[in-house]
Amino acid sequence: MKNLLYQISELALKLKDIEFSKRQVDNQWLGEEATSEFGISEVENRLKVQFPGDYKEFLLISNGFAAPNDIEPTFLPIESVDYLKNIDNELIGIWTRDGIPTIGEELEKSILIGGINEEQYFLIIPPDSKNLKWRYWKFASWIPGEEEYKSLYNYFEEVSDFLNQQMVAN
């Protein structure tokens, strides 16, 4: 995953679709300093979950990751990760009441790992009796609703592919 994140950083910095910090440009890296196993387990204990392996791997590489463009979300440092219901309960209510109730139910269980105060969220949804694996959603009103990924790695692969297509188009 580390190589893929570096590839995304390199492409995003070359494309210059958005403004990056001096540190990001100088380091050629959109990531942050890695967290520790202890930092991850503290949040797992607070949320009463065991995060999926690929998300833990990501955090041990980069504790947060800047958006590479204005379409993708910024990934949060582990200390800011929480259930969506604790951050944007109104969204859950809208989908439960006015949208598709099953999506509202999924949002109720979801954990926000990216996109806070942005146009889209990146959510992970813990396994349950209906879905035995973690699920990965990019969720935005302009999609509309959820866009599901097989894994966090799969999401980053698609981001890299999109950025590569943008490079060719430029």
C-alpha distance (Angstrom), angle and dihedral (degrees) to the residues before:
residue distance angle dihedral
M1 . . .
K2 3.80 . .
N3 3.81 92.6 .
L4 3.80 90.8 49.0
L5 3.82 91.9 51.7
Y6 3.81 90.3 49.5
Q7 3.80 89.8 49.4
I8 3.82 90.5 52.0
S9 3.80 89.8 48.6
E10 3.79 92.6 50.5
L11 3.81 94.0 47.7
A12 3.81 94.4 45.2
L13 3.79 92.6 49.3
K14 3.81 91.1 49.7
L15 3.81 93.0 47.8
K16 3.83 92.9 49.2
D17 3.82 92.5 -160.8
I18 3.78 89.1 152.1
E19 3.79 134.8 18.3
F20 3.79 116.2 -90.0
S21 3.79 129.0 -161.7
K22 3.79 121.7 -99.2
R23 3.82 88.8 -112.8
Q24 3.81 91.5 54.5
V25 3.80 92.5 47.9
D26 3.82 93.7 44.9
N27 3.82 93.1 46.8
Q28 3.83 94.7 37.9
W29 3.80 85.8 -135.7
L30 3.82 131.5 113.9
G31 3.78 92.3 -167.0
E32 3.76 133.8 93.7
E33 3.78 133.2 -130.7
A34 3.81 110.0 -65.6
T35 3.78 121.0 -102.8
S36 3.79 124.6 -130.7
E37 3.80 132.5 -110.4
F38 3.80 85.5 -109.1
G39 3.81 91.7 54.7
I40 3.79 90.2 51.6
S41 3.81 94.2 46.8
E42 3.81 91.8 50.3
V43 3.81 90.5 58.7
E44 3.81 92.4 41.2
N45 3.81 88.2 55.0
R46 3.81 92.0 47.3
L47 3.82 91.9 50.0
K48 3.83 94.1 36.4
V49 3.83 94.0 -128.0
Q50 3.79 139.7 108.4
F51 3.80 107.3 -128.9
P52 3.81 119.4 -131.6
G53 3.79 116.3 -94.2
D54 3.79 96.2 -112.8
Y55 3.80 92.3 54.0
K56 3.81 90.5 49.7
E57 3.82 89.1 48.7
F58 3.81 89.4 52.2
L59 3.82 92.2 50.9
L60 3.80 91.5 49.0
I61 3.82 87.5 55.3
S62 3.79 98.6 38.7
N63 3.80 129.6 3.1
G64 3.80 93.1 -148.8
F65 3.79 131.4 -9.5
A66 3.80 130.1 -141.5
A67 3.79 120.3 -120.0
P68 3.81 108.5 -97.0
N69 3.82 91.5 -148.0
D70 3.79 140.3 -5.3
I71 3.81 92.9 -82.6
E72 3.79 101.5 58.1
P73 3.81 127.3 66.9
T74 3.79 127.2 -112.9
F75 3.80 110.5 -114.2
L76 3.79 114.3 -126.5
P77 3.78 128.3 -125.9
I78 3.80 109.8 -106.3
E79 3.81 91.6 -107.8
S80 3.84 89.9 65.2
V81 3.81 96.6 46.8
D82 3.81 114.1 114.1
Y83 3.77 143.7 144.4
L84 3.80 111.6 -69.1
K85 3.82 89.0 -126.4
N86 3.82 88.4 65.2
I87 3.81 92.3 50.7
D88 3.82 107.5 32.4
N89 3.79 109.8 10.3
E90 3.81 89.5 155.2
L91 3.82 90.6 67.2
I92 3.79 90.3 53.6
G93 3.80 90.1 50.0
I94 3.81 92.1 50.4
W95 3.79 93.2 51.7
T96 3.80 93.0 42.8
R97 3.79 94.0 47.1
D98 3.79 105.5 29.3
G99 3.78 106.2 15.3
I100 3.75 131.8 41.1
P101 3.82 109.4 -37.5
T102 3.81 93.4 -149.5
I103 3.82 89.7 58.8
G104 3.81 88.8 48.9
E105 3.81 89.0 53.8
E106 3.81 91.0 51.7
L107 3.79 91.8 47.4
E108 3.82 89.0 51.9
K109 3.84 89.0 61.5
S110 3.80 97.3 38.9
I111 3.79 127.8 111.3
L112 3.80 117.9 -141.7
I113 3.81 111.2 -133.0
G114 3.79 99.6 158.3
G115 3.77 145.3 20.5
I116 3.79 102.9 38.8
N117 3.83 108.6 171.0
E118 3.81 89.8 6.1
E119 3.81 133.8 106.0
Q120 3.79 93.3 -98.2
Y121 3.76 137.7 32.8
F122 3.76 130.6 -143.8
L123 3.78 109.1 -144.6
I124 3.76 136.3 -177.3
I125 3.78 118.0 -155.8
P126 3.81 119.6 -154.5
P127 3.81 120.6 -126.4
D128 3.79 118.5 -93.1
S129 3.81 138.0 169.8
K130 3.85 91.6 -72.1
N131 3.81 98.1 41.8
L132 3.77 115.3 34.8
K133 3.82 95.3 -170.6
W134 3.78 134.3 58.4
R135 3.80 112.5 -93.9
Y136 3.79 127.0 -145.1
W137 3.80 119.9 -149.0
K138 3.75 135.0 179.7
F139 3.78 102.1 -157.8
A140 3.79 126.8 -167.4
S141 3.77 138.1 145.0
W142 3.80 90.0 -124.1
I143 3.83 94.2 57.4
P144 3.21 82.8 46.0
G145 3.77 106.5 -121.6
E146 3.77 124.1 -27.0
E147 3.77 132.1 -5.1
E148 3.80 107.9 -163.6
Y149 3.80 127.2 -148.4
K150 3.81 129.5 -165.5
S151 3.79 92.0 -129.0
L152 3.77 142.3 -19.7
Y153 3.79 88.5 -95.2
N154 3.82 89.4 53.5
Y155 3.80 89.7 53.2
F156 3.81 92.1 51.8
E157 3.84 90.2 46.8
E158 3.81 89.4 56.0
V159 3.81 91.0 48.1
S160 3.80 89.7 51.4
D161 3.81 91.7 48.2
F162 3.81 90.6 50.5
L163 3.80 92.2 49.2
N164 3.82 90.2 48.4
Q165 3.81 89.6 52.7
Q166 3.80 89.1 50.5
M167 3.82 90.4 52.0
V168 3.81 91.1 52.8
A169 3.82 91.4 47.3
N170 3.83 91.7 52.0
